[in-house]
Amino acid sequence: MKEKSSIQEIEQRFDKDVARFSNLDTGQLTTLDAKFNMELITEGILRTHPNVEHVLDIGCGAGNYDISLLHRK
């Protein structure tokens, strides 16, 4: 049985994942249509709320939808 990871090992893995998933072009390539879905959802938000000023992101991602939304405003 493998020993539990140390706090430092967990932090290092997390930091690598954040860097990987924060890249809007490649971060979600494991999901076939992830880039398309992000653009579609961002477009939907902007069409229904064209003057959006605040976004509450509750999730465990890297904030890619928020970043996409900011770049489209």
Secondary structure, DSSP 8 states (H G I E B T S, - for coil): ------HHHHHHHHHHHHHHHT-TTTTTTTSTTHHHHHHHHHHHHHHH-TT-------SSS-SHHHHHHHHH-
